[in-house]
Amino acid sequence: MKIAVIGQSLFGQEVYKELRKDGHNIVGVFTIPDKDGKADPLATEAEKDGVPVFKFPRWRVKGQAIPEVVAQYKATGAELNVLPFCSQFIPMEVIDHPKHGSIIYHPSLLPRHRGASAINWTLIHGDKKGGFTVFWADDGLDTGPILLQRECNVEPNDTVNTIYKRFLFPEGVKGTVDAVRLIAEGKAPRITQPQEGATYECIQKKDNSKIDWNQSAEAIHNWIRGNDKVPGAWAEVDGQKVTFYGSTLVDNGTAANGQPLEIPGASKPGIVTKAGLVLFGNDGKTLMVKNLQFEDGKMIAAAQYFKAGSSAAVELNEEEKTFAEQMRAVWQSILTNVSQIDDSTDFFKSGAASMDVVRLVEEVKLRASSCQLQNEDVYMNTTFQDFIQMCVRKLRGEDDEEELVVDYVEKNVNNMTIKMPHQLFINGEFVDAEGGKTYKTINPTDGTVRHAKTITKKTKHTLLLADLMEQHQEELATIESIDSGAVYTLALKTHVGMSIQTFRYFAGWCDKIQGSTIPINQARPNRNLTFTKKEPIGVCAIVIPWNYPLMMLAWKTAACLAAGNTVVLKPAQVTPLTALKFAELAARAGLPKGVVNILPGSGALVGQRLSDHPDVRKLGFTGSTEIGKHIMKSCAVSNVKKVSLELGGKSPLIIFSDCDMDKAVRMGMSSVFFNKGENCIAAGRLFVEDSIHDQFVKKVVRLIMCGLVHLLPGFFFEPTVFTDVQDHMHIAIEESFGPVMIISKFKSGEVDDVLRRANATEYGLASGVFTRDISKALYVSERLNAGTVFVNTYNKTDVASPFGGFKQSGFGKDLGQEALNEYLKTKAVTIEY
């Protein structure tokens, strides 16, 4: 179809681009005139493509269409007008002219919220559902027949910006293009808008966005977020107009500690806390705002209200001065209407808009990757001098970080007070689940219940994280014990100790990940150079089991972070507490927000969502073979995620008669009963040579009976030994995952036969052999079909040694250098010269 696009903005630009991709002929783009010498993005895109662009300042005068303007429009021969976002009044002579008429995108579910501030009012009214409408234009105000509608949930803390970015922009572009497709196919409906539920609200402007404090906290919150960022809800504070941004509802069970701030008309004084400004509704409930803006345009973190202007200027070194000059050039390229950028140049007063903020943030990343800016940083440092000071402080690590707010559950145990976070950890904050949902996690030693929330520079930070884990190792071990039932001493040495070692080991890999150069056939007379790059995958999901909650987190997360990825981790539903404590320590170690996220909950809900999510590009899983297969299928169907699986095991341990008997008994018991038998590489079946079988069993039973007097009370299973187990029996085939020793005999001299029996399983995680004969040991280790073979030892895992299985025990590796490959992708680059 021949289409005229009438509108403006990045939204209009994206609609234009997608219509061209769909094969439509854009015969003209009608947009607003240049502002401060800068063309609208829609105009820029169309001019680049050679499409005629018209920049009429107006289409009509005194209510009458301008004939010359209408004539220029009609000359394009458009068959359909598409108005993706248009701030101008378009006369009906233009609306009705094309063969197919005109369609308009509107960001609400019509007939609700007609008018130009539809998104604002969706939030102000606290609507639970939002969305957009594509409708046929008529001579009314957003009253034309509906062609297409799509809806979304409105989150409790959504702002105009978040709901626009999450849904209204991306889905709105798709929906507008889909509407055009329906018109082209002759399938576009015309559904008359109902009168029931119709509303029209005024345009939100600064003069009518003042906050009314005589209402509930939720209503005040909705008013603030409904006006965030434009036009901005404001109130009189200390004799000046202050605008409030970043509102969230606050759990009223959390006490606010800070300095009071008198606000005329409010039911109570606000409280300036380390997390933000707490405000009160007339119902006694609370909300919190993160940022404040003054009449001169200066924006500050609300927590800094009483400290504003107190920071001394930092003196720049030579390297920082070079960075400052680079940024001066960037500002100059953005603010083309300003002849010279000096220290007092104000970014926004010089004509910058929101799209320029996004560009500025990206330009900083290109020149100083360690300076991670948020859009708010630009709004809060609007002059060039303030902007550079802020960037330099961030580069030096001196910027004032918000204090981490943690709602602890405290418990006196093991001669200490342990402090356990119990909320989700998302984007650097502990937050409640949607609807405040919780589930129970039980202490296996005494049956007590706690409630956890559920959902519906790398080297430097990693080493600091390991140091913090070491400082809190007794607390971590205690939490691990009461959450998973681990023996405290084992939790301290292994669960926590190896976790610390793992983070320190992978911290050393952060700056050693590299590709290679590859000789290829030269295409004479030219020459070629091929090299590879190892790049992060992106967002990685990790799903871990309950037997080693912290250690499994460390094995996967340390490699994932060292490779440069971000992680969303789901701990086992029954053991989330050390993962949440880890999240707290990660935040205190300075890991950037959003790098580590912890989502407790069920596998059916959280695990499935991670498997299905299109933005997750890798999933690492440790757990049962059955669930591993389900995850692999989901990852394939969703977006062909990269997957690594460490699954079940039935690891054979072969004990020959020429072994060191005492060591074989000691290590054999450890191979089964270590960590209460809740061990993926536990020796699931012991093959003992017949000549020493009875002696071996007697020694094992005697040691078990001696140890039973030390059995802890609680939900624990007593150690159990089965002898004379035959190959066909269920216990010889399936994983026990508990303190169960399964012993079978084999005849002396029948090495190949016992190897056949040991390998006659669908699992292949680990295995072991005890013998003094080195030749026999090497022969057996070569033929055992398992990812790990232990010789005259067992459970000897190390952070530098790769760990993973064969067959239905999964694929991929944890630990060692090979683990990095699970979280990297290889790019080949070939250059001809």
N, C-alpha and C positions, 0 to 999 in steps of 0.2 A: 504493500500500500504506500501511497504518497502521504507522508505525515508531516505536519507542522508541530514542532515542539515549542510550547509557549511557557516560559518559566525561568527558573534560576537555581543557583546553589549546587552543591555537590550532589544532592539527590537528583536534581534535574540532569546533571552531567551523567550520572550512572544510568538513568533511564534512557537517555539519548544513546549511550554506548551500547546498551543491551538491545535496543530496537534496531540499531544498525547490524548487530550480530545476527539478529533474527531475519535479516534480509530486507528490511523495509527501507524505502527511499525517503530520507529526511530532506524535504524540499526547502525547508527554512527553519531557522531557530530564531525565536523572538524573545529577547531577554532585556534586562535593565541596562542602562548606560554604565560606562566605566565609573568606578568610584576611586578617587584619589589616584587616578592614572592606572588603576588595576581593573582588568576585565573580570567579569564573573566566570567561575569555572566552566559553566555550560558554554559560554561564548568562546572561551579559550579552546575547548575541545572541538567545537564545531569549526572554528576558523582553521585549526590544524588539519581538519579533514577536507577543507575547501567547501564546506556547506555554507550557503548564504546566511549571514547573521544580521539581524535587525535589532537596533538598540533604541527603541522609541522611549522617550521620557514619559510619554502618556499616550493613551489611545483615544481619549475623548476630552472634550472641553465643555464645561457647564452641562454635563449629562449627555452631550451629543457626540457621536463618533466623529473623528477627524477624517474627512474623505480621503486625503492623500495617504494616510496610514492604512486605512482599510483597503485602498486600491493596491498598495504594495503587497499587502497580505494576500489578496485574492489572486494576484499575479503568480503566486507560487503554485497554484493548482492543487492545493492540499485536499485529500479525500477524508482526512481525519485530523482533528486537533487533539493533542495530548498535553494536558496541563499537570505536570508532576508536582510542581510547587510554584505558585505564581502570586506575587504580592500586588500586581496591577489589576485594575478593573478592565475587563475585556468586554467590548460592546457586543450585543446580541447579533449584530450584523456579521461579526466574525465567528461567534459561537455556533450559529445555525448554518453558516455558509457551506461547510464541506458535505460531501455525499453521506458520510457516516456521522456527522455531527461532532461533538466534543466530549471528551471524558476528563474527569478531574480526580486526582488523588486527595483524600481527606483523612487525617490521622485520628479518626474516632469511628465508633460503630454507629453510624447514622441510623435513626434520626437523633440519637443522643449526642450532645455537645456540638451543635452547629456553631460556626463562627471560627475566627482566626486563631483562637487560643484553645483549641480542642484538647491538645495534650495536657496543657496546664489544668484544665478543668476536670479531666479524667482523674488526675491525681488529687486535686483539691477536694473532690467529692468522695475520695476514698474508694473509687470503683475497684472491684475485684477482677473485672475483665476489661481489657482494652483491645485496641486493634485499629484497623483502617478500613476505609470504604473507597472503592472506585465507582463513581457515579456519573450518569449522563448529565451534562450541564443544562440548566434551564434558566429562566429569568428570575428565579427565587434565590435565596441565600442558602446554599447547600441543601436544596430541597429536591433535586432531580432524582429520577429513577435509579435504583441501585443496580449496578452491573456485577459487582463482586465484593465480598467482605471476607476478612480473615481476622481471627481474634487470638489474643494471648492472655496469660495470667499477668496481673499487675502485682509485683512483689511489694511487701510492706514498706520497704525503704527505697523503692524506685524513685528516681528523679526524672525530669523531662529528658535529660541527657542519657541516662541509663536505658530507659525503655525505648528511646529513639534508636540508640546504637544496637541494642540487643534484638529488637524486633521491627520497629516501624520503618527504619531505614532499609536493612537488607531484605526483609520480607515485602516491604512496600515497593521496592524496585521490581522484585520478582512478580508481585501481584499486578502492578501496572502493565508490565510486559505481557503477563498472562491475559489480562483484559483485552489488550490489543490483538492477541492471538485469537481470542474468542470472536472478536469482531471480524477478523479476516476470514475465519471459518464459517461465519454466519450463525454462530451459536451464542451470541452475547444476549443475555436476558435484559429486560427492563422491568424491574420490580418496584412498584410504587411504594414510596416510603410511608410507613404507618404514622398516624397522628399520635397514637399512644406512645408515651415515653419520649416524645420529642422535647428537646431543650435547646435554648439558644443563650449563650453567655457572652458577656462583653469581652473586648480585647483586654488582656492583662497588660497594664502599663505601670510605670513606677508610682504614679500618683494614686493608683487604686490598689496597690499591693501591700499596704500597711497592715501589720499584724494586729488582730483583735485578740487580746490576751484573755478575755472573758469567755473562754470556751475550753473544751477538754484538751488534754495533752495530744491525743490522736488528731483532733481537728487542727490544732496549731501545727503539728508535724506535717499534716497533709497540705496545709497552706504554704509552709516553707518549701517543702519539696516540689509542690506544684508550681512554684515561681522560681525554681532553681534550674538553670542559672539566669534565665531572662524571664521577667524583668528584675527579679530578686525581691524577696519579702523583707520588709524593713521595720524598724521601730526606733523610737528615740531612746538613746542611752547616753548618759553624761552630757546631755545638751546637744548631741549631734545625731544625724541620721546614720544608723548602722544596719547593714544588710546581712542576713543570715543565710549560710549555705551548709550543705552536708548534714541534713537532719536525719536522725535515727531514733526510733523508739527505744526506751531503756527499760530493762528489767527492774521493776520497782522494789525487788528484794535486795538490790545492790545499793549500799549507802554511798552517797556522794560526799567526798571530802575535798575541800578547797576553799577558795576565797569568795565571799558573797559579792554579787554585783546587782545593785539596785536597778530595776527596769520599771519605769512608770507604767502603771496599769496592770502589771503582772500580779498574780495572786500571791507569789512569794518571790524573794530575790533569786536571781540565777546564781549558780555556783560555778566558778571557773576552776576546773579540775585539770589534772595532768592529761586527761583524755579528751577534754573539750568543755564546752559551756553547757551545763545542765540547766534546763528550763522546766517550769511547772505549769500544768494546766489547772483550771479551776476545780478539777476532780481530784487533785492531789497527785496525779500520775506525772511521769517525767518523760522528757525527750532530751536529746543532746545534739548540739550543732558543732561541726568541726572547724568551720572557717567564718571569719567576719570581714566585711569590707566597709571602709569609711568613705565619707563624702568625697575625699580627694582621690578616690580610686584605689588606695592602698589596701591590700588584703593581707590578713594575718591568720595564723592558726588561732582558734578561739582560746586554746590553752595558754597562749602567750599574751592575752589581753593586758595584764598588768605588767608585762615585761616589754611591751612594744617599744622599739627604739633604743633598747638598753644595750644592744650588742655593739662592741667596738669593731671598727673596720679592721680587716686583716690586710697586712702588707704582702703584695704579690712578689714571688720570686721570678727569676727570668723565664722559667718554663711556663709559669702561670700567666706572665705578661704576654707570652706568645699565644697562649690559648685565648686570652682576652682580645687580642687583635684579630684572631681568626673569627671570634664571635662578633666582633664589631663589623667585620665584612659580611657575615651572615645577616645581621640586623639590617645592614645597608641594602642587601639584595632583597630583603622582604619589604622594607619601608622605602620603596623607590621614590616616593614623593618628598623624602627628607634629604636635604643636600649633604648633611654631615651628621654622623652619630657621635654625640658627646655623652658624658657621664649622666647628664640630666635628661636625656631623651627618654620619653615615656612610650613604651611599646604600643599601648592602646590609644593614647591620645594622638599618636602619629598615624593612626589609621589601620592598625592591625586588627584582624578578626579571629574568630575561633579556629578557622582552618590554618591561620598563620601560627597559632600556638602549637598545633600538631606538628607543623613543619619545623618549628624552632626546636622542639623536644627531640625530633629525629636528627636534626643537624648536630645537636650536642652529642648524641650517641655516636655519631660518625667520627667525631673529633676526640671524644673522651668516653670510651665505652664504660668506664667505671663510674661515670657520673649519671646515675639513673634518675632522670627527672620525671615528675608527674605534671600534668597540665596545670594543676593547682599551684605548682612552684612558680610558674610564669605569672599567674594571676596575682600571686603574693609578692612578686618582685618585679614591678613593672618598669622601673627605670633601668637603664643600662648598667649603672654602677651597682644597684642592688642586685641585679641579675648576676653579674660577674662575682660579686661577693658570695652570693648563695652557691653558685657553681663551685667556687674554690673551696668553700667550707665542705661541700659534699666530697670533692676530690680528696681533701685532707682527712675525711672521716670525722669532721668536727661539727657537722650539722646536728641540730637538736632533734633527736628522734622522739616520737611519741613514746611515752612509757607503756610497756606491754601491760594490758589489763587482763588479769587472770582471776576467774572465779574458782577458788580452790575448794576441794573437799579435804579436810584435814583429819588425820587419824594418828593416835599415839600407839606405836607398835615398834618392837625391836629397840626399845630404849631411845626412840627418837620420834619427832613429829614429822610425818611425811605430808607433803602438800601435793595433791593430785588435781590437775586440770580435768574437767569432765565434759567440756563442750567440743564442738567441731573446731578445727583450725583451718581457716581459709583466708588466703591473701594476707597473711601476717597477723590475723586477729582470731581470738577465740570468740565464737558466736554460737548462739542457740540454733537448734534445728528449726525448720519451718514449722510453725504451730507449737513450738516448745516441746516437741516429742522427746521422750526418753526411753531407755530400756535398762533392765537390771543386769549388773555384772556381779558375780558371786565369788566371795573368798572361799576357796575350796578347803581351807584349813578349819573354818568355823561356821561356814554357811551364811555369814553376814552379807548384806546387800548394799551395793552402791549404785547410783544412777548415772549412766553416761548418755550424752546426747546422741541422737541419730539423725539421718537426713531423709528425708525423702530427697674483689679479688679472690676466686674459688679456693686456692690453697690456704690463704690466710683464714678465711671463714671456716673451712673444714677443720683446720688444726685447732682453731679457737673452740669450735664445737666439741672436738674430742677432749680438749682441756676441761670444758665445762662439764662434760659427761663424767670425767674422772673426779672432778670436785664433788659431784653429786652421786658418785657410784654407790654409796651405801643406801641412799634414798632410792635410787633406781632399782637396786637389788631387792630392797624391801617391798617396793611396789610390785615388782615382778613376782615375788614370792606370794604375796596375798592375792594377786590377780590370777596367776597361772598355776600356783601350787608348787613352784620350784623350791627345792631346798635352798635356804638362804646362802650358804657357803658356795654352792654350785652357781647360784644366780650371780653372786658377786664375782666369782672367778671366770665363769664361762659366758653366761648370758650377757653380762655387762662388760666384763674384761675383754672378751673377744670383739664386742661391738666397738669399744674404744680403739682397739688395735686396727680394726677394719677401716675406720675413718682416717686414722693416721696413715695407714698404708696407701689408701687411694688419694689422700691429699698430696702424696708424692708424685702421683701420676698426672695431676692437673695440668702441668706445663710440659709434659713429655708425650702428649698425644700428637702423632705426626703421620703423614702419608709417606709416599716413596716416589722416586723417579723411575720410569720404566722405558727401556729401549724398545722402540718399535721400528718396523720396516720403513725406511725413508722413501718418500715419493719424489725421486729426483726430478728436476734439479733442486727442489725445495728440501728443507730440513724440517724435522718435527721433534717436538719435545712433549712427552706425556708425563704427567705427574698426578698423584692421587691426593685427595684431602679427606681427612676424617672429620665429619661434621656431626653435631648433636642431632638427635632425632626430633626433639621438641618436647611436647607434653607426654610424659610417661606415666602410666598407671602401674601401681604395685599392689598386689593382694597377697597378704601373708597369713600364716597359720597361727595356732594358739600354743604350740609346744615350746617355741623359742621366740616370744613376741618381739623383744628388742633386738636380738641377734639377727633374726630374719630381716627385720627392718634395715639393720646396718649393712648386711651383706648386699642387698639390692640397692638401697638408697645411696650409699657411699659411691658405688660405681656410677650410678645414674647421674649424680651431681658432678662427679669428677669429669664426666663426659660433656658437661655443659647443659644438661636438660633441666626441666622443671618436673616435679613429681607430685602426683596425687595418690596418696597411700591409704588403702583400706586395711586397718588391722582386723584380726579375727574378732567377730562380734563379742565373744566371751572374754577377750583379753585386750581391751583398748588402752589401758591406763599408761603403760610405759611409752606407747606411741605418742600420747598427748603430752606427757612430760617431756619427751624428746622434742616435740614441737615448740614448747616453751623455751627449751635450751637453744634450739636452732634460732629462734627469734632473738634471744639475748646474745647469741654469737654474731648477730649482724647479717644473717642471710637475708637478701632482699625479699620484700613482700611478694608472695605468690610463688616463690621457688619451692617451698615445702608446704603441702596441704594435707591434712589428716581428716578422713571422713569415716568415723565409726558407723557401724550398722550391719545389717544382714547382707549376706552374699547375694541373695535373691534380688535385693533392691539395689544396694550400692555397687556391689561387684558387677551385676548385670548392666547397670547404667554405664560403668566405666568400660566394659567390654563393647557396648554398643555405641559409645560416644564418638562422633566423627572427628572431634578435635584431638582425641587421644591417638597417638601414632605408634605406641609400644605398650605392651602389657607384660609384666613379669609376675608369674604366679608360683607360689609354693603351696601344695595341698594335695588332695586326693586325685587319683587318675580319672575318676568319674567326672569330677568338676573340671579338671584340666581339659578334658575332651569338650565339655560344654563351652568353656571359655574360648578354646581354639576355634570352634565353630562360629561363635558369636563374633569373634574378632575378624574372621574371614568374611562373614556376611556383611558386617557393618562397613568397613573400609580397608580390609586386608591389612590389619595391624601386624606389625612385627611382634612375635610372641616368643617368650622363653618360659619353659615349664619345668619345675622340679617337683615330681609327683611321687607316687607310692613306691615302696620297695619291699623286697623279700630277700634281703641280702644273705648269701650263704657264707658260712665260716667253716673252713675245712681244717681239722686238727689231726695231724699225722702222729703216729706213735713215737717218732723221733723228736718230738717237740720238747721244749722246757716245760714240764708238766705244771709246776707252780705258776709260771707266767701265763701259760695257756688257760689255766683255771681262772686266774685273776682277771686277765684280759677278756676271756670268754664271758665272764659275768658282767664285766663292764660293757661289753659289746651289746648285751641284752638289756641290762637294768639301768644303764646310764640315763639320767634325767627321767627316772621312773619308767623307762622303756618307751617314752614318748619322743622317739628319735627316728627321723626318716631313714637313717642308715643303720639302724639297729640290726644286729645279726638275727634275721628272721628264722634262720634254721641253721643248727650246728650239725655238721657231719663229723663224727668222731670215729677214728679207726677202731675196729672191734677189739683189738688187743688191749686198749687202754680205756675202753668205754666205761666199764663198771667203776674203775678207779676214779675217772673223771667225774662221773655222776655223784659218787659218794662225797668227794671233796666239795662239789658245788652245793649239795644239799646241806652238808655240815655248816658251811659258811652262811647259807641263807638262814638256817635255824638260829645261828648266833646273832644274826642281824635283825631278826623279827622283834626282839625286845625293844628296838629303837624305832619301830614303826610309828609314824606320826598319826594322831587322831585326825578325823576329817574324811573327805571324800577321796579315799585312796584305795587302790587295788593291791592286794598282797602279792608278792612274787610267787610265780607258779612255774613248775617244771613238768614238761611232758617228755617221756622217753619212749623208745621203740616206735617212733612216729613213721608211718609208711607214706610213700610218695603220693598216694591217691587221696590222702586225708585232707579235709578242709583246712586244718591248721597248718598243713605243710605247704599249702598253696597261697592262702590269703594273708595279708599283712595283719599282724596282731596290734601293733601300736600301743603296747602296754608292757608291763613287767612279766612277760611270758617267754620262757626258754623252751625251745622245741629241739629235741636231740634225736638224731637218726644215726644208725651205725653204717659203716661201710667196711668191706673186707680188705684186709691187708694186701697191698700190691696192686689193687684195682684203681689206679690213679685216673685213668681215662673214664672209667665208669662213674666215679664220684664226680668228676667234672661234668659228665653228661647230666647227672641228676641235679647238680648245682645250677647248671645253665637252663634246666627245663622249667623255666618260669618266664612270664611275660615282663617281669621287672628286670632292671639292670642298673640299680643305683650304686651299690657298693658290694664289696666282698672281702674275704680275708683268708689267709692261710698261715698255719703255724707249723714250722719244720726247721730243723737245724741244717737240712740239706739245701744249700744254695741253688744247686741245679734244679732240684725239684721245685723250689720256691719260684724260680724264674719260669719254669715250664708251666706251672699252674697259673701264675699271674698273667702269662701271655694268653691263656686259653679261657680264663674267666671273662664272661661277657658282661662287664660292668664298668661304669665310669670311673670308679675308684677301686683299687686293690690295696689292702693293707697286708703287709708281710711281717709276722711276729709282733704285731701291734694292732690297735683298733681305735677308731674314733679320733685318729690323729689328723684332724683338719687344721689348716693354717691359712692365714689371710693371703699368702702369696701363691697358694696352690689351687688350681681350678677345681671346681666342684660341680658335678652334674651327672645325669644318668643317660642310659641307653634304653632302647625299646620303649615300653609303656611307663618307664620311670621319667620320661620327658626328654627334653633337649635344651641346649643352651647351658651356659656356665655362670656360676657365681664365683666370686673371689679370683684373685690373680689377674694378670694382664688380660687374659681372655674374657673376663667379665666385662671389660670396657667395650668390647665389640658388640655386646648385646644392646648397648645404648648409643651406638654410633652408626652412621651411614657413610659409605665410601663414595666419593665423587671423583670421577676421572676427568682430567682436563688435558686436551691435546692442542698444542699450538704449532702452527706452521710458520716458518720464518726463512 
